[in-house]
Amino acid sequence: MIQLSQSTMSSVAVHAIGNKGNDEPLVISKGLLKIDENVQILLTDYFLTPFKKSIFSTFTHSSDLQLNEMFTFVSKIFADPESIYLHSISIAKHLYDQSTHPNIKPGELYVAYFDGCMIENETLDAIGIFKSENKDTFLKVLPTNENYQINSEIGINTNKLDKGCLIFNTEKEKGYKLCVIDQTNKGDEAQYWKNDFLQIIPRNDSYHYTENYMDLCKNFVTEKLPNEFEISKTEQIDLLNRSANFFKNKETFDWNEFSSEVIQQPEIIETFKDFKKEYTTERQIPLVDAFDISETAVKKQVKIFKSVLKLDKNFHIYIHGNKDLIESGIDPANGMKYYKIFYKEES
């Protein structure tokens, strides 16, 4: 879990990155950005908000992690946070060298240092690397004597972070834990941010396999399944409960075991396979068919498996067990829907 509400930005440098392939310039600032408290709060929110539900990645290199430029720059900043401006110049030059595709937009590069970031109940420092590319037009209404004047200005929409990377100061030997955002490019040029500039890959460990697989199951049952099959709300909740119980009660995940015990129906299993392909392609994360289940990840993810049946604004029914003990129907007298619940004891 990523919690950034208590994070503060202690320093930030900004440089202008043109498209090197289009002979646009690289403009290096003369020092760290000086901003007042209100702008600092606004920038912090702009930078960090998109990362609250991100998936972790890590720096990599084909031969030696030390040869990953960004890994090296980030390591030096973590070792000496006061050196952030100096190394932000190296980061800017590295990004400029990768900005050669004709469709890559120029923009501002921000390199920021954050305190008080929390992931999985651990408080850490973090380095943020962000790029703003798209500009919006804003209207500014100004009073003039007894009338008003409207001017237009070009600026950054702080609700739309174009590109970003947030690196947490933990597990350096594995390439750090980091999250990445790229909201703008969808074509071949999109690869330069993740593959050429950052050189990252999704983390492959039991925690993230468990976390991602449980998220996949929840999305399949709540979003995909109702569109493909006639399935009642109680059947959806039952499938969510069986999925959650599988992860809570097993030490290892095996796809064949999961599909036979939880999904059960062959046609739904095939639909789940197709959905899994879409999920992994869209989010660019690998999901293997066998892995050790992380108890920590299960405790976090099981909270999103809602077993609540909401009836208008009058009733919430929590279903935790046998769905055969609840029946639905329609009252012929007034046409209203109803549920019949069977039980032995009440408390």
Order of alpha helices (4+ residues) and beta strands (2+ residues): beta-beta-beta-alpha-beta-alpha-alpha-beta-beta-beta-beta-beta-beta-beta-alpha-alpha-alpha-beta-alpha-alpha-beta-alpha-beta-beta-beta-beta
